[in-house]
Amino acid sequence: MLPTLHSTSPQRRLGGHTFDFDSDDSDAASHAIGHNDSANEDDKDSSEDGDGHGMGPSEDAGAGVGVDTGVDVDDPSPALEDGMLPRDVPRKTTFYDPVAERQMSQTDAKLFYQRSQRDLLKNDASSWSQSHPTPHCSPPVLPNDIAGAGVYGQPPPRPALLSLPPAAQSYSLPHIAGSPSRVPRGSDVAPRTATRPSLGNHGGSGLASRPPTDRLVREESIPGPQLNMEVPGAAPIGIADASEDSDAHVTAELSVIFKNIQQVLDIRHKYIRLSLQRDGDNPNEDPSWQIYPPPPEPAWTDPPPDHHTHGQNTGPNSMSSSMVLPPQLSKPRANDSIASEHDSSREDRKNFPKRRKAGQNIGEDFDMDHLLPLPSASEFTFRLDENGVYQVFENTAADAANTPVVGVPTIKDFYMDLEKILLVSSDGPSKSFAFRRLQYLEGKFKLYALLNEYQETADTKKVPHRDFYNVRKVDTHVHHSACMNQKHLLRFIKSKMKKCPDEYVLSRDGKNLTLREVFESINLTAYDLSIDTLDMHAHTDSFHRFDKFNLKYNPIGESRLRTIFLKTDNHIKGRYLAEITKEVISDLESSKYQMVEWRISIYGRSPDEWDKLAAWVVDNKLFSHNVRWLIQIPRLYDVFKASGLMESYEQVVRNIFQPLFEVTKEPEKHPKLHIFLQRVIGFDSVDDESKVERRLFKKFPVPKEWDSQQNPPYSYWIYYLFSNMTSLNFWRRQRGFNTFLLRPHCGEAGDVEHLAVALLCSHSISHGLLLRKVPLLQYIFYLEQIGIAMSPLSNNALFLAYERNPFIQYFRRGLNVSLSTDDPLQFAFTREPLMEEYAVAAQIWKLSPVDMCELAKNSVKQSGYEYSIKQSWLGDNFNLPGAEGNKMIKTNIPDRREEYRYQTWVEEHRMISKYTSSNEVDQSINPPPAPSANTAAGPDESEYKESGRHGPSSTRAETSSSHVDARSGTGQSTIPGSPLPAVQREPSWPTDALQNMHLSSHEPRYVPGMMARASRRDSLLRSSPHESDDAASSRNNLRKNGGREEPT
C-alpha cells in the first residue's frame, strides 16, 4: 500500500471542523464558518483531506464518551467508510483532545462569523469583493463567499450590525499566523515616496493602468496547496491598525504622532521634487536614451522568450536575462517610418565599430568621434548669487529682473525645515511609537520567514538557470582609489618595477625621478615587497582612528607611492592608475554579473579639476558596461584655508560647480567633460563624520563671508551641494542631459543630525549606522524606502563590531538596504570583494539565498544605471510594486517575498493616512480656539512675514497626497520653466494644537502592536498637570526671540 501524502498546510479547528487555510475550497470554508450547525456534510468533506487530526468526529471517538457532539451517531463513521485503520482514528493525546474540540464548536464559530460580518459592514468591503476575493486564509468572509455557502442553495441572512450581541461586538479574534487583511489592489489610493511619485511606469499611468490582481502570487511560481500561505501582509484587526479603538485620548495622541511624521514626509517630498531626484526625472530613464559605448551583445543567440511568459522550464527562457537589452522583435508601425529613417541614417553616419568581447580590450569600443557633433550652446544664462547658489535664467532679461527658472530654498529655509525634523525626531512619544513599530515589523518578518522558508526554497528551485551567483549585483558604495585588493596592487607595483624602472614618474623639488630612484630613496627593491610591507589593510589598529585609516591609502606609508599609483593627476597623468583600473574592469566584465559605482574625488581646489578628470577617463578609454561614476567631494576646506589655497568657502563652491554650469551651457567648450558626465550618477560628500562640529554662529554666514579657519559643518556642505545641484539639474533636464543625485556618506559616526540632513534632501545614503539610535528617523527611512548602502566589513574595522552592526535589523524590518564594499584595498582579501561581502554576511547572519537575491535586487534599484538597463536585469515592470513588478526568472526572488514586503509597507502608509485625515481627527477632537499672536504663526511663517516673502510651499497644500495618490495618475507634478509659484500656507493651528495634546511626557499609552493596559487604566488620572509640565520643559529647550522660537 502506497503511503498517503498529507498536506503540510496549517489548519485551524473550529467547532469540530477542520479548515485548511491554504486549500482552494474557499466556498467550503465559508460554508463551515457561516453555518457551523451543518456539521455532518462538512465533516464528510473535511475527511477527504487525509489528515488524521483533521477528521470529523467518528462514531467510536464521539459516542463512546457520551458527549453530545452535534453529529448524528447513527451515521456510519467516516473513518470506517474511507477504510482507515483504527489507529488513525483521532484519540486523546497530550496535545489534542477531540472531545474538547467538539465542545468548543458553537460559540467560537458563531463569534467568528459575527465578527467577520461586522467588519464587512463597517469597512464596506462589498464594493470590491467581486473582483478581489479575500485570501483563503483571511478571517473576513465576503458576500460572494457567503452566498455560495448556503444550505441547499439558500443564502444565509446578513445580520445587522446593531443586532450583534455585546459579546460579539467586543470579541477580538486571535490572529491566525500568516493571514492578513489583504490590502486591495483596486483601492482608491496608493502610497508613494519622494523618489517614487507613482508606483507605475514613468509615463504617469502608475497603478491606474494595471488591472486588479486577484491573487497575491502567480500560479506559475507558487504551488497550489500553499497558495496564500505567505501573506502576513497586514496587522491583526484591533491591534496594529487600531481600527476598533474609539478612545478619544488614544486617537488624539496617535494623530499628533502621525501628523508629525506626515509633516516630515511632506518636507522631504518638497525638496526631492524640487531637485529632480525622483524616478522619471532623469532623461536617461527614457527608453530611447542612447548608451555609448553600447552594452555587449548577449552570449545566447536564440530568440528571446515572450516577456509575459513566466516559469517555463525551457532553454531559451532560462537564458532570458542577457547582458544587454533584448532586440526589438515587434513590427515597425507606420508612424515610425520617419524615426526609423533618422535612426538608420544616424547609424550609418556614426558607423559604430564591432563590439568587443567582455573582459578584453577594455575601452577599444569607444571612439570620441562617434559622439560628435556635440549639442550647441544654450540661450539660458547663469550666475552665482550673493548667497553662494548658482541661479539659472531663461535669458539676460530674466537675469536683470532676477527671476530664476527654479526657486531654490534659501539657507534660512533649509535650516528651519531641518529644525522641524530634529524636533519631531526628538519627541518622546513619537520615538516610542516608532521604536515599537520597528519591533513589530521585525517580528512580523520573522514570522513570515518561519512560515515560508521551505516554500521559498521550492519556488527558487523551479526557476531555471538563475541563482544568487548570476543575478545582477551592484556595488553601490566603493571608492575608486581603493577598488583593487591589496594583492592585486602588489603584483602591479612589482610588474612596473621590473618592466619600467627607468620611467620618470615623479617631480620633486624641480627634479624628475624615475621609478627606480623612488624605491631606492626608501631602500626597497621589488623582491622586498610583500603584503605586510605594503601595510594597507585596516583591521587591527584603525578602530575609531579615522586618521590612521586615511594613512592606509599610502603604500608602505609613503605618500609618494600613493601619488604615483593611486592618483589621476600626477607627473604621468594617472597612467598607472588607469592601467590597474582596466585590469579591475576586466575582472568585473569576466564575472559578468557584478557592477560597480566608483566614487572619484573632486576636491574643489581649482576650476580645472573637472577637465583633468574627464580627460583622464576619456583619453584612457575607461568606459565599461559594468562601471558608473559618482563624484565625491571631500570636506577639506579647513585644510585648504590653512595652506593658503583659498580665502573663503565661496571658492570651493565656484571650483566645484562653475565648470558644470559652463559645460551645460556650451558642451563644445568642454567636450571631454560633457562625455564623461554622461556616465556620472551623482554627488557624494566624504570625510570623517566623527569630527566635532562646533556651532560658532547663531546664523551661518553665506559662503563669501565664511573666511574663518573653521570647517563648515556637515549640514552646510550638504546644503550647498543640494542647492547648486538643484539649479544644475533643472537646466540639464531642460537640455535633455542626464541629471544627478545626492548620495552622501551619512550616519557612519558623529552627530545624528547628519541623518536628518540626508532625510531632508538626499536621494540615498551610505552607511546609516546611527539610524539604530534614532528610531523615528529609521521608521521614516522605511516609509520612504530611502536607499542605504551598508558596508559591515568596513564598519567592523573602523566604528562598529560586525556582530553589533544593525544591517540585519534594517533588512528584517524592510528598510531598503544593500551590501557594498567601501574600500576593497583596505578590507577585502579576494578578487571578488563584493562576493566576499555577501559571503561573510550570509555566514554571520545566516542569510538565505532568497535574502541575498533580495539584497542584490535592492542594489540594482538603488543604483544610477539607466532605466532600460534595469529593465534588462530585473524585468520590464521592475518599477511596479509587489509581485507584479517581480520577474522571478531574472531576480530569483519568489513573488510571495515581494508581495509580503509591499503589503506590509502599504499597511504602514494606510495607518498614517487614517490618522492624518481631517475627518478622523474632527470626530474625536474638538477644534481648539484660535491661537494667540505668539503661536498663530510658526517660526517659518513669522520669518517670512518679516522678510515680506511667501513661505516655502505648504507641506499640506503641495503634498497633501504624499502617501496616497488618486488612481487617475494626476498626483505627479512637474517643475515649470519659470519661478515656482508661491503656494498659500494653510493655518498652522491644527498642528500646533495637536502638539500640545500629549497626555504626558511619557511614551504613548497605545501604539500599534503594543497595548499598555496600565496606561489605559490610568488614562483619566493623567491630565493637565502633565501637560503644563510638558509645556514648561519644552519652553526650557527653546528660546523665545521676537515672537518666534529659535534653537539655542
N, C-alpha and C positions, 0 to 999 in steps of 0.2 A: 504493500500500500504506500503510495507516494505521500510524503508529508504535505500537510496543508499550509499554504503561505498565508500568514496573518498580517494584517495591516499594522504598521507601526505608528499610525496617526494617533495623537492624543484624543482621548474620549472622555466625555463627561456624562455622569449618570444622574438623571432627574426622574424621580418617581418611578423607578423600575425600568426606565427606558435608557437605552444606550445611544448617544449621539456622537457620531464620528464627525468631528468638526472639519475634516479635510475631505469628506465624501462629496460627491457631486449631486447627491439626492437632497437638494435643498428643500423640495416640497415635502418630502417625508419628515425632514427635521422640523419644518414649520408646523406640520400636522401634529407632531408629537408635542411641540411646545404649546400650541394653541388648544389642543384637545387631549389633555392628559388622561381623561376618563376613558378614552377608547384605547385601552391598553392591549387588548387581545391582538388586533391586527398589527400594531406597532411592534409588539414583542415578536410576532412571527417574522416581520420584516427584518428586525434587528438581528434575529438569529442567523441570518444569512451572512453576516459579516465574518463568521468563523472565529470569533474571539470568545474564549470561554468566559471571561469576566463580563463580557458584554451581552450574554444571553438573557433572553427573557426568563421569567420565573418558571421553573419546571414543577411538575406535579410532586416530585419527591421532595424538592427543596422547599416548596411553598406550603403544601398541605400537611406535610409531616410535622411541622412545628405548631400547627393550629393557629396560624395568623391569617387574618383576612387581608389578602394581597390585592384585591380588586380584580382578580383573574378567575375565570370560571375553572374550578378544579376538575370539572368533568371533561374538559378538553384534554386530548392526549398531550403528553409532554412534547414540546418542540424538539428537545434533545433526542428523545427516542425516535421521533419521526425522521429526524435527519440521520439516524444511525450512529449517533455519538456514543462513545463508551461511557459507562457510569463514572469513570474517573474524571471525565471532562465536565460533569455537571457542577455548577457553581456551589461551593460549600464554604462554610465559615472558616476564615483563616485569621492570622494576626492582623492583617491589613484590610480584610474585606469581609463584610457580613451581609449576605444577600437579604436577610430578614430586615435588618435595619435600613437597608437601601429602599426596600419596598414600603416601609413605614413612613419614609420621608417624602412620599410621592406627591400627594395632593397640594400641600402648602407651597412647596418650592416651585412647582410647575405653575401654579396659579400666579404667584408673585412674579415669576419670570415673565409670564405672558402679560400681566397687567402693567408691569414696569415698562416693558418694551412698547406697549400701546401708548402709554403716557408720553414716553419720549418721542414716539412717532407723531403724536398730535402736537406736541409742543414745538418740535423742530420743523413741522410741516414738510416731512420727508416725502410725502406723496407726490410732490411736484416733479421730483427727479427719479422716483423709484422705478418707473417703467424702463428707463434706459440705463439705470445704474443699480443693478441688484446688489444687495449687501453681500459682502463676503460670507461664505458658508459658515465661517467660524464666528461671525459677529452676532451679539445678542439681539439687536433690534430686528423685529420681524416686519417686513414690508407688506403693503397691501396686496401686491400680486402674489406673494407667497401665501398669505392668509387665504386669499380667495381660492387658491388651488389646494388648500389643506382641509376643506370642509368634508364632513362625513356624507357620503353618498351624493357628493356634488353640491351640498348646501353650504354656502359661505357662512362663517361664524359672524355673529353680530359684533359690531365695533363698539366697545363700551365708551361712554363719555368720560371725560377727564374728571368731572365733578362726582361721578358715581363710584370712583375708586375708593376703597376703604382706606382709612388713615394708615394702616399698616403698609399697604401697597404704595402709598404716596411717599412714605418716609423710608421705604426699604431700599437699600443700596446694594445692588448685586455685586458679588465678588467678581473681580476682573479675571477673565479667562486668559491665561498667558498666551500671548501671541495673537490676540483677537482684538483689533482696534475698531473704533468707529471710523470707518474709512472716510477720508476727505474726498468729496465728489469731484470728479474731473470737470463736470459740467456746471459747477457752481458759478455764481455771478462774478466772483472776484478771484484774483490770482496774485500771490505775493511777488515781490520783486526786490532787487537790491540796487544799490547805487551804480554798480558796474554792469548790472544786467537789467536795464529798464523794462525789457519784456522777455519772457521766457520762451519766445518763439524765435523765428528767424529774424534777421536784421532788417528785413523789409517792413517790419512793423505789424505783421499779422499776428504774431505771438501765439498764444494758446487758442485764440479765437478761430484760427484756421484749421485746428485739429479736430477731428471727430471725437466724440466722447469714447472713452475706453471702458469696457465692461469688466475687464479683468486686470488685476494688478500685475500679472506675469503672463507672458506669451506662452501658448501651448507648445511651441517648438522647443522651448528650453526648460520647461518645468513638467515633470511627470504628473499624471492625473491624480493619484491618491493624495498628494500633498500640495495641491494647487495653491491653497491660500494659507499655508502654514506660516508664511514668512512675515506677516504684517502686524507687528505691534506698532502700527503707524500712528495711533492716536492714544491719548491718555485715557485711563478709566473714567467713566462718567462720574461726575461729582467729586473727583479728586484732582485731576490735572487741569481740567478746563474750568472748574468752578462754576459749571453751568447751573448747578442746583443750589448755589449759595445765594441767599437773599438778604444776608446781613448787610445793613447799610454801611456799618463801620468797615467791614471787610471790603465791600465794593469801593468805598472811598479810598482806602489805603492802596488797594490794587490799582485804582485809577490813577492815583498820584505816581506810583512806580512806573506804570506803563506810559503815562504821558511824559515822564522824564525820558524814558527810553525812546519814545516816539520823537521827542524834540532832538535828541542826539542824532537819530537816524535822518531826520529831515535836514539837519545842518550838513551832515556828510553828503547827502544826495545833492544838495545845492552846490557844494564845492566840486564834487566829481563830475556833475553835469556841466558845470562852467568850464572845467579844464579839459573836457572832451576825453575822459578816461573810461567811458562806458563801452560796452561791447557794441560794435557797429559804428562807432565814431571815427575809427581809423580807416582811411581809404583803402589800406591794404587788405581789409577784410572783405572787399568786394570780390566776388568770384572771378571777375575779369582782370584782376590785378596781375601784372606780368612779373614773374620772378626770374631774375637773371643773376648768375647762370641758372638755367632750369634744373629741377631735380633730376637725378639719374633715372635711366629707364628701368622698368621693372624686370626682375630676373625671370618671372613667369610669363611665358609668351602666349598662353591660352587666352581666349576672350574672357574678360572679367564677368563674374556672375551677376545676376539680377540683384540689385541692391535691396529689393524688397523681399528677397527670399532669405530666410533665417534657418539655421540649424540643419541644413542638408549636408550630409557627410559625403560630399563629392570632391573630386580632385580639384577642379577649378575653384570651388568655394573655399577650400582650405587655404588657398593662396590669395584670397581676395584682398588682403591688406598689403598691397605692394608698397614699395618705397615712394612712389610718385602718384600723382593724380591719375585716375583711370582715363583712358581716351574717350572722347565723346562719340558714342555709338548712335545717338539719335540723328534722324534725318534733318537736314537743314530746312528751316522754314523759308517761305517765300520772302518774308520781310527781312531775312538775314542775308540776302544776297549782297547788299552793299557792304555790310560789315565783313562778310567773308572775303570779298574782293579786296577790301582795305587790308585785312589781316594777311592775305596771300601776298599782296604787294610789299607789305611790311617785312614778311619773312624773306621774300626774295631780295629785298634791299639789304637786310642785315646778314643773311646767309650764315646762320649760326653754324659753328663747327660741329664736328662729330663729338658726341658726348663721350666722356672718359669713363673708365671703369672705376667703381668705388674703391677708394684706398690707394689709387695710383695716380701719378702725375697731378698732384694737388695744384689747382689753380690754372691748369692748362686749358680749361674750357672757358676761361674769362678773357675777353678782349674788349678793351675800353671803347674801341671804335664802334662796337655794336650798339653802344648806348648813345651815340651821337646822332643828330644834334640834341643838345640839352634844351630844356624849356627856356623861353625868353624871359626878359625882365618883367616884373610886376609893376603896376601903377601905384600900388599901396606904398606908404611910407612908414617909417618907424623912428622913434627916438626914445632916449632914456629920460624919464620924467624926474622931478625933484625928489620923489620917494624911492628911487632906485629900482623902478619897474619899467621895462620896455613896453611902450604903448604902440599899437598899430593903428594907422589911419587910412581911410579909403583914398585920400588924395591930399594934396597940400592945403586945400581949403579946409578940409576937416582937421588937419593938423593945426592950422591957425585958429580954428574955433575950439580946439581942444576937445574934440568929440571922438574918442577911440571907438573901434569897432566892437570891442568887448570890455565890459566893465569889470575889471579885476578888483577883488576885495582889497581894501587898504590894510596896512599892518594893524591899524586900530581895530578894524572889523575882525581881522583874524584872531587877535588876542582876546577880544570879547567873546567870540564863539568858542575859543579854546577854554576860556574860563567857565563857560556854561557846561562844557563836557566834564571838566575837572570837578565842578560842584556836584554834578549828577553822579559821577563815579565814586565820590567820597560819601555819598548819602548812605547812612547806616541801613535803613530798611531796604533800600534798593540793592545794596551789596548782599544782604542776607537772602533776599529773594533770588538774585542771580546765582548765588552760590548753590542754593538748593535746586534750582532749575538745572544747573550743570550736573549736579549729582544725579538728578533724575534722568537726564539724557545719557549719562554714562551707564547707569544701571539698566536702562532700557536697552542699550546696545548689547550689554552682557546677556540679557535675557534673549534678545534676538539671536545672538551667536549660539547660545545654548540650544535653541530650538531648531536652528537652521544649518548648523555646521555640516552635517552629513549630506543634507540636500544640496548645499552649495558645492560641495566636493563632487557630487554626482552630476550637477549641472556643468561644471568645468570639464569633466571627463567626456561629456558629449560633444564638446567643441573640437573640431579637427584642427590640427596643426598648432593652434595658439596655446601658449603658456606664458609664464612670467618672463622667461628669457627673451621671447620675441614679441612682447608688447612694447610700444614706444615709451621711453623714459627720457625726461628732460632734466638735466642738472640745472636747476633754476637759480643757483647761487654758487658761483665758482669764480675765483679771481684768476685772470689770465696769467699773470706773472707767476702763479703757483699751480698752473694747470697740469704740470707733469709730476710724476712721482720722483722721489729722490734718486732712485737707481737709474732712471732714465736720464736725469740731468747729469749724473756722474759719468755715465757712458758717453754722453755728448761732449762733456768737457775733455775727457781723455782722448776722444777721437780728434778734436780740434788741436789739442796739444801735439798729437802725433802727425797730423796732416798739414796743419797751418801754423807752425811755431813762429815763423818769421813774418806773419801778417801784423801790420800796425793796427792796434785795437784800442789804444787809449792815448789821450793827450793830457799830460800833466806838467804844469809849470813851463809851458811853451815847448815841451819836448814830446815827441811821439814815441810810444813804447810798443814793442812787439809783444805777442802773447808769451814768448819765451822769457822776455825780460820781466814781464809782470810776475810770472811764477818764480823767477829767480829772486825777485825782491822779497818774496815771502818764504824763500828757502824750501820750495816744494817741487817735486817732479811728478810726472804722470803716474809713476809707479807708487808714489806715496799716497795718492788719493784713495779714499775709501768713504763709505757711508759715515763712519764715525768721524772721519776728518772733516767732511762737509758740515756735520753738526747742524742739520736743518730740521730735524724732527722736533716737534714741540709736544712732548709727552710727560716730562718729569719736572722741569724747572720753570714752566711758564704759567702755572696755575695762578690766576689773579695777578699776573705780571704781564700786562699788555706791552709794556716797554721791551721786555725780553722777547716776547713773541715777534715784535717788529724786527728785532735783530736777527731772527731766524731766517729772514729773507736774504741775508748776506752769506754766501758760501764761504766756509772756513772763517766766518766772522769778518770778511774783508768786503767793504762796500765797493771796492774797485771791481771785484768779480761780479757783483750784482749789476753794476753799470755795464759791464761788457756783455754778460749773458742774459740778463733779465730786463733790460731797458730798451725801449723803442727809439729813444733819442740819444744817441751816443756817437762816437767817432766813426763807427762803421754803419751808422743809420739803422741800427737794430737788426742787422742781417742775421746774427746768430740766433736771436730770439725768434725771428721769422722762420728759420730753418727747423728749430726744435718744435715750433708751433705746427709746421707742416707734418712733422712726424706724429704729433699728437692727433692731428686731424686724420691722418692715415689710419691710426688705430681706431678712431671713432667710426670712420666710414667702414672699416672692415667689420666692426661689431654690428653695424647697420641699425641697431635699434636704440642706440644711446646718443642723445643730443645734448648740447651744452649752450649756455648763455654766458659767455665770458664777459667779465667786468674789467674794463681797462680804464686807466686814470687820465683825467684832465684836471690839472692842479689849479688852473687859474692864475699862473704866474705871468703869462704873456699871451697876447691875442693869437700868435701864430702856432700855438699848441695844436689846434684843431687841424690846420693844414698839414702839419708834420705827421700827426697820427693818421690822417686819411691817406697821405702819400705812402706811409709805411704799409698800410693794408693793401692799397691798390697796386703799388709797384711790386710788392711781393706776392700778389695774387692770392691773398688769404681768404678765398671765398669757398664755402662748402655748404652743402645742404644740411649738414649736421651742426652748423655754428651760427649763432646770432650774437650780437654785442650789446652790452649796456655800458654807459659812461658813468664811472664813479667819481665823485667829487670829494677828495679828502678835505676835512675841515681843519686846514692848516694856516689860517690867516695869522694867528699869533706868531708862527714860525716865520712867515714872510715879512711880517711887520718888524720882528726883531732883527732880521737880516737886512732890512732897509730896501726890500724889493718893492714895496708899495706904501702909500701914505694913508689910505683909508680903505674900508671894506668895499667901497664902490668900484675900486679897480678889479676886485675879484669878480663882481657881477659883470663888468664890462668884458673882461678877458674870457669869461665862460660863454656869455650869450651874444656878444656883438657879432662874432663870426657866424653864428647860427642864423641870425636875422639877415645878415648880408647874403648868405648863400640861399636863403629862402627868397629874397628879393631878386637876386641875379645869380642863378646857378652857374652861368658861364664864367663868372669870375672865380669860382671855387669848384671846378669840375670834379676833382677827386673827392672833395668833401661831400658834394652832392651825391655822388655814387655810394660813398661809404655810409652815409646816413640812411640809405635805403635798407641797410642791414642792422641799423641801430634800433633798439626797442625802447629804451628809456633812460632815466637818470637814477643814480644811487648816491647816497651820502654816507661816507665811511669815516671812521676814526674810533678811538677808544671812548665808548659811551660812559665808562665809569669815571671819567674826569668830572671833578666838581664844577658845577656851573653856578657861579655867584651872580646874583642879580644886582648889578651896581646902579641900575637906573630904575626909577619909578616908571618911566615910559622910555622904551628903547628908542635911541636916535635913528634917523634914516642912515643909509649906508655912507653917504658922503660926509656925514658928521661922526661916523664911527672911526675915530683915528687913535683910539687908545691901544695899549698893548694887550688888553683882554680879548680873548677869543669870543666871538658871539656864541650864544647858547644854541643848543640843537634846534629849538623851535624857530629861531631867527634864520638859521641856514635853510631849514625846510621851507619856510615861508617864501624866501626869495627864489628858491628853486621852483616852487609851485607857481608863484605869481608870474614869473617870466616865462615858464613853460606854458602857462595858460594863454598868454598872448601869442606865443610861437605856434602852439597847436592850432589855434583858430586860423592863423594865416596859412599854415601849411595845408590844412584841410581845404581851405578855400582854393588853394592852388592844385589840389589833387596829390600832394605829397603825403607820405606817411607821417603820423603824429607819434608822440612819445608818452610814456607812462612814468609815474614817480613810484619807484620801488626801493625805498631806502633800507639800510640796516636799522633795526629798531628793536628795542626790548632785550638786547643781549645782556646789558648791565646798566647801571646808572639809575636815573630817575624814571618813575613810571609815567611822568608827563610826556615822555617821548612817544609812548603808545597812544596817548590822546591826540598828539600832533599827527601821527600817522593815520589814526582813525579819521581825522578831520579831512585830510587832503591827499592821502596816498592810495594808489591802486592796490598794492600788496606790500608785504614787508618780508625781511629776512630775520630769522632767529625767533623773536617773540617770546623769549623765556619768561619775562616778567609778567606776562599775562596771567600766570598762575597766582600772582599776588593781587590782581585787580579783577575780581570775578565779574563785575558789571561790564567792564570793557571786553573781557573774554566772551561774555554772553552776546554782546553786540557784534563782536567779530564772528561769532557763529551765525547770528541772524543775517549779517551782511555777506557771509561766506567770503571774507577777505582772505586772500591767499597768504599763507605763512610757509616760507621755505626754511625748514629746520635742518640743523647740522649737528646731531648729537655727538658725533666723534670730535668735532671741533669744540663744542661746548665742554665736553669731558676734559679736554686738555687745558681749557682757559678759565671757565667760570663755574661749571656745574657738573658734578659727577654723573656718569651715564645713568646709573640706576635712579637718580633723582630727576632726570630730565622729564618735563611734562609732556613730551611728544605723544606718548601712548594715551594719556588722558585726553589730550586735544583730539586725537584720532577717534577714540571711542565716543566722545561727545558730539562728533560730527563737524568739527572745525575743518576748514579747507587747508589741510597740511600736506606737505610733500617733503621728500628727503633730498638733501643736496650735500655736496662735499666741502664747500667753502674753500679750503686750501689743501689740495691733494699733496702738494710738496711737503707740507708740514705734518699731515695726519695719515696719509694713505701708504700702503705697502705694496699694492699690486698695480698692474697696468690698467685695471678697470676700477677706479676708485668709487664710482657710483654703485657698481655691483657690490663692492666691499661695504659701502654704507648700508645698502639694503640687507646684506647678509648678516651683519652684526646686529642690526635692529631685529631681524627675524629670529635670531638666536636668543637674544636677551629678552625680548617681549613676546616670543612665541607667536609671531605673526603668521597667519595662514597665507597660502598662495593668493587667495582672493583679496586679503588685506593688502598685500604688496601690489597686486594689479590695480587696486583702487588708488593707492598712493601714486602709482605710475600715471594713471589717468588724471589725477589731480595735478601732477606736474605738467602734463601737456596742456591742460586747460589754463593753468596759471601762466604759462609761457607766453612770449610775444610772437610766436610763429603765426604766419599768415592763416587766415580763416580756411582757405582751400587746403592748405597742408594739414590742418587739424581735421578737416573732413576726411582726408585720405587715411589718417591714422585712427580716428575714433568712429567714423561713420558720418553719413550725410546730415543726420539730425542730432549731432552731438550736443548742440546748444539747447535742446529740449530737456525738460526735467524728467527725472524718474526713468522708468523702464522704456518710455517712448523715445528717449534720447540715447538709449544704450544699444549698441550693436555688439552683442557678446562675441561674435566671431572675430571682432577686432580688438576688443578690450579685455576679454576673458573674465568679465565681471558678470555674475548672474543678475538677471533682471530683478530678482527679489531683493538683492542688496541695494540696487539703485532706487527701487520703489520704497524700501524702508527709509532710506536717507531722505527722500523727497517728502514722504508723508509726515515724517517726524518734524521736518523743517516747516512744512506748511502749518502744522498744528500750532507751533510756537507763534507764527505770524497771525494766525486766526485769533489766538488768545489776546495778542496785542490789539488787534483791530476791535475786538469785542469791548475791551475796557477803555479804549481811546475814543470810541464813538460817543457823540454828544448825547444821544438818546439814553444810552446806558447810564451815563453819569447823572443826567437830569432826573431820571426816575428814582434815584436813591439819594441824591444830594440836592438840597435847596440851593439855588444860586446865592452866593454871598452878596452883601451890599456893595455898592460902588466903592472902589478903593480910594484911599486918600491920595492927596497930591504927592506924597512921598513914595507911594507904592504903585500908583496907577501906571506909570511907565517904568519898564525895566531899565537896567543900566544902558542897554544899547539904544533904547528909544530916547532917553534923556540926552545921550551923547549926540544923537542925530539932530535933536531939536536945537541943541546949542550951535551946531555947525551949519544948520539950515539945509541939511541934506535929508533925502529919504533914507530910511534904513535899508539894510540888505533885504533880499527877497524873503518874504514871510515864510517861516518854516511850515506853517499850516496852509497858507494860501497857495504856495507854489507846489508843495509836495504833499498835498492832503491825501494823495493816494500812494504814498511811498510804500505801503505794504500791500495795497490791493489796487489793481488796475482793472478798469472796465474791460470786458471781453471784446469790446469793439476795437480795441487797439489804439485808442486816442490818447492813452496816457503818455506816449512818447512826446518829448519836446525837442525843439531844435534851437540851435543858437542862431539868432538873427544876424544879419550882416550890418547891424547898426548897434549903437549902445543899448545895453539891456534896459528895458523899461522898468521903472520902479514899481514895485507891487505894494499896494497899501497893506500895512501890517494890521492884523486883527488885534482887538483889545487883548491885553495880556492878563486881565483879571482872573479869568477862569483858572489858568495855570498857576498864577501866584496864590490864588485862594486855596487851590488843592495842595500846594506845597505846605501850607500851614495846617493841614488836616491830619497830619500824622498823630496818632493817638498816644504815642510815646516815642522816646528816643531809642527804644529797643527795636529788635527785629520785628517784622510784621507778624501778627498772630496767625496769619493764614497765608501760605504760599502754595501754589500748585505742586502736588507731590508730597506735601507735608502738612499735617493738621496738628496744631498746637492746642490741645484741649484745655490745658490750664489757662492759656491766654484767652481763649474764647469764654471760658467760665468767668474769668475776671475782667471781661471787657467793659462791664459797666462801672467797675471800680477805677479804671484808668481814664482820667478825664482831663479837664482843663489845667490843673496844676502842671501836668507833664507838658502840655502844650506851651505853657508860659516858660517852662524850663528850657524847652527846645528853642523857643524864640530867643531867649536870653543867650543861650550858648551859641546860636548861630550869629547873633549880633557881635559876640566877642570875637568871632573869627573873621568878621568883615568890618571894614571901617567906613563910616558914612562920610561922604565928601560931596558937598554941593548938591544934596538931594539925590545922589546916586551911590551905589555901592561899588567899591573898587577893591581889588585884592590888596592885601597888605604886603 
